[in-house]
Amino acid sequence: MTDLSKTDWIGAPETRAVMAALNGAGAGESRFVGGCVRNSLMGRPVDDVDIATQLTPDAVLYALKEAGIRAIPTGIDHGTVTAIVDGKPYEITTLRRDVETDGRRAVVAFTEDWAEDAARRDFRLNAIYADISGKLFDPTGGGIADAADGRIIFIGDADTRLREDYLRILRFFRFNAWYGAEMDAEGLAACERQKAGLAKIAAERIWKELHKMLAAPEPVQAVTAMAECGVLEQILPVTDGVDGLHDLVVSERLCGVLPDPVLRLMSLLPRTAQAVIDTSKALRLSNADTARLVAWAADNLTDVTKFNGRALRYALYFHGKQAVVDRALLSGADVRDLLAATRAWKRPEFPIGGDDALAAGLEGKAIGEALRALELWWMEEDFLPERDALLARLKA
């Protein structure tokens, strides 16, 4: 697509209201930039609409207020204001140039020069601008062609761009996973040369980028390139190669399962408790993600592909659906029937509780021990004994 004037997002009343407020301020021009322009040119869905403007942040706030549009100073020090129209956010950022960078964050100054703003961005296809009529502006001279060909190429000198912000190393691989047709050799070599700089980046930011990359429909080529140039081992304390990820993507397609970044992370790791501990610490994983990895690595959960009937129901109750599904999809086997049975299974409710144990004359630690033993027997009996039988056994 080259005529952006026909896109739904440019024609949306909310978008036109924001742009009318900004361009009516009379102190500078505003243009769309980034993912909305890039994705439209590539025929991809547009989720967010970002706007670059020659207006200062204070002028943006004033213009939106005058137009009756809610404005939030989400990153005012770096020139970013978010406009909200009918619940839809528009991120508006004043044109900037870098004054100082340290590989993690930049000190910026505002500018009215579109070329200066473009020069501080990462890739040429992310530095394409469009006005409200859909007219394109390509200050780097290569962005439109890159979007057409699926090339992820750094603006200017790749090593310089990476030294400004080492997180761009992971962005290079992430954008290749999502948009790239063929990996740029010069950019890849620069990522290999600058990979040690990732040690300066916060673990949470690294996991956020890796998570986005692993959500791509086909991330294997990008992750393989990361492994071959040493970037993967720079961010993961231990890996088990990329073969598991390849097999998982095949299983996802076979079973009709959507990409799951946490499951795909598992495919890159040895299934050991130590690998889980080290990875959770290195990426600062959430408690929920860490618990999921722990359940996946549990030694007492054996080969789930051999489970059916009673054994499967026992495993589902004891380990939970998620752990069984994770192990199944990572097995490399055809597990469509197992997944269907798992989806259909409903967890039964253990019908005995603490009050029943107290009524049976139990006290203290004996209550927990008796209930655990009783529940285990109930599980081994395939959840068939009903409350009366369980009470009789508890009293006995």
C-alpha positions as CSV (number, residue, x, y, z in Angstrom):
1,M,0.0,0.0,0.0
2,T,1.3,3.4,-0.9
3,D,-1.8,5.6,-0.6
4,L,-2.2,5.9,3.2
5,S,-5.1,8.3,2.8
6,K,-7.4,5.3,2.3
7,T,-6.4,3.6,5.6
8,D,-9.0,3.3,8.3
9,W,-6.8,4.8,11.0
10,I,-6.1,8.0,9.1
11,G,-9.8,8.4,8.2
12,A,-10.9,7.7,11.8
13,P,-12.8,10.7,13.3
14,E,-10.6,10.4,16.5
15,T,-7.4,10.6,14.4
16,R,-8.6,13.6,12.4
17,A,-9.6,15.4,15.6
18,V,-6.2,15.0,17.1
19,M,-4.4,16.1,14.0
20,A,-6.7,19.1,13.5
21,A,-5.9,20.2,17.0
22,L,-2.2,19.9,16.5
23,N,-2.0,21.3,13.0
24,G,-4.4,24.1,13.9
25,A,-2.0,25.4,16.5
26,G,-0.1,27.3,13.9
27,A,3.4,26.7,15.3
28,G,4.5,23.7,13.4
29,E,3.5,20.6,11.5
30,S,2.6,17.1,12.9
31,R,3.0,13.8,11.0
32,F,2.3,10.1,11.7
33,V,5.4,8.0,12.3
34,G,6.6,4.6,13.2
35,G,4.6,1.4,13.3
36,C,1.3,2.8,11.9
37,V,3.1,4.0,8.7
38,R,5.4,1.0,8.5
39,N,2.6,-1.5,9.0
40,S,0.4,0.2,6.5
41,L,3.1,0.1,3.8
42,M,3.7,-3.6,4.6
43,G,0.0,-4.5,4.6
44,R,0.1,-5.3,8.3
45,P,-2.5,-4.5,11.0
46,V,-2.1,-1.1,12.8
47,D,-2.6,-1.3,16.5
48,D,-1.2,2.1,17.7
49,V,-1.0,5.5,16.0
50,D,2.0,7.6,17.0
51,I,2.5,11.2,16.0
52,A,5.6,13.3,15.7
53,T,5.3,17.1,15.9
54,Q,7.3,20.3,15.7
55,L,5.2,21.7,18.6
56,T,6.8,21.8,22.0
57,P,5.2,19.6,24.7
58,D,3.6,22.7,26.3
59,A,2.2,23.7,23.0
60,V,0.8,20.2,22.4
61,L,-0.9,20.3,25.8
62,Y,-2.4,23.7,25.1
63,A,-3.6,22.7,21.6
64,L,-5.3,19.6,22.9
65,K,-6.9,21.5,25.8
66,E,-8.3,24.1,23.4
67,A,-9.8,21.4,21.3
68,G,-11.4,19.7,24.3
69,I,-9.2,16.6,24.0
70,R,-7.9,14.9,27.1
71,A,-4.1,15.1,27.4
72,I,-1.8,13.1,29.7
73,P,1.9,14.2,30.0
74,T,3.1,10.6,30.0
75,G,6.7,11.4,29.2
76,I,6.9,15.2,29.2
77,D,10.6,15.4,29.9
78,H,11.3,13.4,26.7
79,G,8.6,15.3,24.8
80,T,5.7,12.8,24.9
81,V,2.1,13.6,25.5
82,T,-0.8,11.1,25.1
83,A,-4.1,12.3,23.7
84,I,-7.2,10.3,24.6
85,V,-10.2,10.5,22.2
86,D,-13.2,8.2,23.0
87,G,-10.9,5.9,24.9
88,K,-8.3,5.7,22.1
89,P,-4.8,6.8,22.9
90,Y,-2.5,8.8,20.5
91,E,1.1,9.2,21.6
92,I,2.4,12.6,20.4
93,T,6.2,13.3,20.7
94,T,8.0,16.5,19.9
95,L,10.8,16.1,17.3
96,R,14.1,15.3,19.1
97,R,17.8,15.0,18.7
98,D,20.2,13.2,21.0
99,V,22.5,15.3,23.1
100,E,24.1,12.5,25.1
101,T,23.7,8.7,25.1
102,D,25.2,6.0,27.4
103,G,23.8,2.8,25.8
104,R,20.8,2.7,28.0
105,R,19.1,6.1,27.9
106,A,19.5,9.4,26.0
107,V,19.5,13.0,26.9
108,V,17.5,14.8,24.2
109,A,16.9,18.3,23.0
110,F,13.8,19.3,21.0
111,T,14.1,20.3,17.4
112,E,12.0,21.3,14.4
113,D,14.2,19.4,12.0
114,W,12.5,16.2,10.6
115,A,15.9,14.8,9.4
116,E,17.4,15.2,12.9
117,D,14.4,13.4,14.4
118,A,14.7,10.6,11.9
119,A,18.5,10.3,12.4
120,R,18.1,9.3,16.1
121,R,15.7,6.4,15.3
122,D,16.8,2.8,15.0
123,F,15.8,1.4,11.6
124,R,15.1,3.1,8.3
125,L,11.6,1.6,8.0
126,N,10.7,3.1,11.4
127,A,11.6,6.6,10.3
128,I,9.0,7.1,7.6
129,Y,6.5,9.9,8.2
130,A,3.1,10.6,6.7
131,D,0.9,13.7,6.9
132,I,-2.9,13.8,7.3
133,S,-3.4,13.5,3.5
134,G,-1.3,10.3,3.5
135,K,1.7,11.9,1.8
136,L,4.9,10.0,2.7
137,F,8.2,11.5,3.9
138,D,11.4,9.4,4.0
139,P,14.3,11.4,5.4
140,T,16.7,8.5,5.4
141,G,16.1,7.8,1.8
142,G,15.7,4.0,2.3
143,G,12.7,3.5,4.6
144,I,10.0,3.0,2.0
145,A,12.1,0.6,0.0
146,D,13.0,-1.4,3.1
147,A,9.3,-1.7,4.1
148,A,8.5,-2.9,0.6
149,D,11.3,-5.5,0.6
150,G,11.2,-6.5,4.3
151,R,14.7,-5.3,5.2
152,I,15.7,-4.3,8.7
153,I,18.5,-1.8,8.2
154,F,20.0,0.6,10.8
155,I,20.0,4.3,10.1
156,G,23.5,5.4,9.4
157,D,26.3,3.5,11.1
158,A,25.0,0.4,12.8
159,D,27.6,0.3,15.6
160,T,26.8,3.9,16.5
161,R,23.1,3.2,16.7
162,L,23.8,0.3,19.0
163,R,26.1,2.1,21.3
164,E,23.4,4.7,21.7
165,D,21.0,2.0,23.0
166,Y,22.2,-1.6,23.3
167,L,18.6,-2.8,23.5
168,R,18.5,-2.1,19.8
169,I,20.4,-5.4,19.4
170,L,17.4,-7.3,20.5
171,R,15.1,-5.0,18.5
172,F,17.1,-5.9,15.4
173,F,16.3,-9.6,15.9
174,R,12.7,-8.9,17.0
175,F,11.9,-6.8,13.9
176,N,13.5,-9.4,11.7
177,A,11.3,-12.1,13.3
178,W,8.2,-10.0,12.6
179,Y,9.0,-8.2,9.4
180,G,12.3,-9.3,7.9
181,A,12.6,-11.2,4.6
182,E,16.4,-11.5,4.7
183,M,18.7,-10.5,7.6
184,D,21.1,-7.6,6.9
185,A,24.6,-8.9,7.1
186,E,26.1,-5.5,8.2
187,G,23.5,-5.1,11.0
188,L,24.0,-8.7,12.2
189,A,27.8,-8.2,12.3
190,A,27.3,-5.0,14.3
191,C,25.1,-6.8,16.8
192,E,27.8,-9.5,17.3
193,R,30.4,-6.8,17.9
194,Q,28.3,-4.9,20.4
195,K,26.6,-7.8,22.2
196,A,28.5,-7.2,25.5
197,G,26.7,-4.0,25.8
198,L,23.5,-5.9,26.7
199,A,24.9,-6.3,30.2
200,K,24.0,-2.6,30.7
201,I,20.3,-3.2,30.0
202,A,17.8,-3.9,32.7
203,A,16.7,-7.6,32.8
204,E,13.0,-6.5,32.6
205,R,13.6,-4.6,29.3
206,I,15.5,-7.6,27.9
207,W,12.6,-10.0,28.7
208,K,10.1,-7.6,27.2
209,E,12.0,-7.5,23.9
210,L,12.5,-11.3,23.9
211,H,8.9,-11.9,24.8
212,K,7.8,-9.8,21.8
213,M,10.2,-11.6,19.5
214,L,9.0,-15.1,20.6
215,A,5.5,-14.0,19.9
216,A,6.2,-13.7,16.2
217,P,4.6,-16.4,14.0
218,E,8.0,-17.6,12.7
219,P,10.9,-16.6,15.1
220,V,13.2,-19.5,14.4
221,Q,15.4,-17.8,11.9
222,A,15.9,-14.8,14.0
223,V,16.6,-16.8,17.2
224,T,19.0,-19.0,15.3
225,A,20.9,-15.9,14.1
226,M,21.0,-14.7,17.8
227,A,22.5,-18.1,18.9
228,E,25.1,-18.2,16.1
229,C,26.4,-14.7,16.8
230,G,26.5,-15.2,20.6
231,V,23.6,-12.8,21.5
232,L,21.4,-15.5,22.9
233,E,24.0,-16.7,25.4
234,Q,24.5,-13.1,26.4
235,I,20.9,-12.8,27.7
236,L,20.2,-16.4,28.8
237,P,22.5,-18.0,31.3
238,V,22.0,-21.5,29.8
239,T,20.4,-22.6,26.5
240,D,19.6,-26.0,24.9
241,G,19.9,-24.8,21.3
242,V,17.3,-23.8,18.9
243,D,16.1,-27.3,17.7
244,G,13.4,-27.4,20.4
245,L,12.0,-24.1,19.2
246,H,11.9,-25.3,15.6
247,D,10.0,-28.5,16.7
248,L,7.6,-26.5,18.9
249,V,6.6,-24.2,16.0
250,V,5.9,-27.3,14.0
251,S,3.7,-28.7,16.8
252,E,1.9,-25.4,17.2
253,R,0.9,-25.4,13.5
254,L,-0.1,-29.1,13.7
255,C,-2.2,-28.6,16.8
256,G,-3.7,-25.2,15.8
257,V,-2.1,-23.5,18.9
258,L,-1.2,-19.8,19.0
259,P,2.3,-18.7,19.7
260,D,3.1,-18.6,23.4
261,P,6.3,-16.7,24.3
262,V,6.7,-18.4,27.7
263,L,6.4,-21.9,26.2
264,R,8.8,-20.9,23.5
265,L,11.3,-19.7,26.1
266,M,11.0,-23.2,27.7
267,S,11.9,-24.7,24.3
268,L,15.3,-22.9,24.5
269,L,16.2,-24.2,28.0
270,P,17.3,-27.5,29.5
271,R,14.5,-29.0,31.5
272,T,16.2,-28.7,34.9
273,A,15.4,-26.9,38.1
274,Q,18.7,-25.0,38.0
275,A,18.0,-23.7,34.5
276,V,14.7,-22.5,35.7
277,I,16.2,-20.7,38.7
278,D,19.0,-19.1,36.6
279,T,16.7,-18.0,33.8
280,S,14.1,-16.6,36.2
281,K,16.8,-14.5,37.9
282,A,18.4,-13.4,34.6
283,L,15.2,-12.2,33.1
284,R,13.4,-11.1,36.3
285,L,10.4,-13.2,35.4
286,S,7.1,-12.7,37.1
287,N,6.1,-15.1,39.8
288,A,3.5,-16.5,37.5
289,D,5.9,-17.2,34.7
290,T,8.5,-18.6,37.1
291,A,5.9,-20.9,38.6
292,R,4.9,-22.1,35.1
293,L,8.6,-23.0,34.4
294,V,8.9,-24.8,37.7
295,A,5.9,-26.9,36.9
296,W,7.2,-27.7,33.4
297,A,10.6,-28.8,34.8
298,A,9.1,-31.0,37.6
299,D,10.8,-34.4,37.8
300,N,7.7,-36.1,39.0
301,L,5.8,-35.3,35.8
302,T,6.9,-38.0,33.4
303,D,6.2,-38.4,29.7
304,V,2.7,-37.1,29.3
305,T,2.4,-38.4,25.7
306,K,1.9,-41.9,27.2
307,F,-1.0,-40.7,29.4
308,N,-4.6,-41.5,28.8
309,G,-7.7,-42.2,30.9
310,R,-7.0,-42.4,34.6
311,A,-3.3,-41.5,34.3
312,L,-4.0,-38.4,32.4
313,R,-6.8,-37.3,34.8
314,Y,-4.4,-37.8,37.7
315,A,-1.7,-35.8,36.1
316,L,-4.1,-33.0,35.2
317,Y,-5.4,-32.8,38.8
318,F,-2.0,-33.0,40.4
319,H,0.1,-30.9,38.1
320,G,-2.5,-28.7,36.5
321,K,-3.6,-28.3,32.8
322,Q,-0.9,-25.8,31.9
323,A,2.0,-28.1,32.9
324,V,0.6,-31.0,31.0
325,V,-0.1,-28.9,27.9
326,D,3.4,-27.4,28.1
327,R,5.1,-30.8,28.3
328,A,2.9,-32.2,25.6
329,L,3.6,-29.5,23.1
330,L,7.3,-29.6,23.8
331,S,7.5,-33.4,23.3
332,G,7.8,-33.3,19.6
333,A,4.9,-35.9,19.3
334,D,1.5,-35.6,17.7
335,V,-0.5,-34.6,20.8
336,R,-3.8,-33.4,19.2
337,D,-5.9,-36.1,20.9
338,L,-4.2,-35.4,24.3
339,L,-4.8,-31.7,24.0
340,A,-8.5,-32.3,23.1
341,A,-8.9,-34.5,26.1
342,T,-7.2,-31.9,28.3
343,R,-9.4,-29.1,27.1
344,A,-12.5,-31.2,27.8
345,W,-11.5,-32.2,31.3
346,K,-13.1,-30.3,34.2
347,R,-11.2,-30.3,37.5
348,P,-13.3,-32.1,40.2
349,E,-13.7,-30.5,43.6
350,F,-12.4,-32.4,46.6
351,P,-15.6,-32.6,48.7
352,I,-13.9,-32.8,52.2
353,G,-12.4,-29.9,54.2
354,G,-11.0,-28.9,57.5
355,D,-14.4,-28.8,59.3
356,D,-15.0,-32.4,58.4
357,A,-11.6,-33.3,59.9
358,L,-12.4,-31.4,63.1
359,A,-15.8,-33.2,63.3
360,A,-14.0,-36.5,63.0
361,G,-11.9,-35.7,66.1
362,L,-8.6,-34.7,64.4
363,E,-6.5,-31.8,65.7
364,G,-3.4,-29.8,64.8
365,K,-1.0,-31.2,62.2
366,A,-3.1,-34.4,62.0
367,I,-5.8,-32.5,60.1
368,G,-3.5,-31.5,57.2
369,E,-1.9,-34.9,57.1
370,A,-5.2,-36.7,57.0
371,L,-6.7,-34.5,54.3
372,R,-3.6,-34.9,52.1
373,A,-3.7,-38.7,52.5
374,L,-7.4,-38.8,51.8
375,E,-7.2,-36.6,48.7
376,L,-4.3,-38.7,47.4
377,W,-6.4,-41.9,47.8
378,W,-9.4,-40.2,46.1
379,M,-7.1,-39.3,43.2
380,E,-5.8,-42.8,42.9
381,E,-9.4,-44.0,42.8
382,D,-9.9,-41.8,39.8
383,F,-12.0,-39.2,41.8
384,L,-14.9,-41.7,42.0
385,P,-15.4,-42.0,45.8
386,E,-18.2,-39.6,46.9
387,R,-18.4,-37.6,50.1
388,D,-20.0,-40.3,52.3
389,A,-17.2,-42.8,51.4
390,L,-14.6,-40.2,52.0
391,L,-16.0,-39.2,55.4
392,A,-16.2,-42.9,56.4
393,R,-12.5,-43.3,55.5
394,L,-11.6,-40.1,57.3
395,K,-13.3,-41.3,60.5
396,A,-11.7,-44.7,60.2
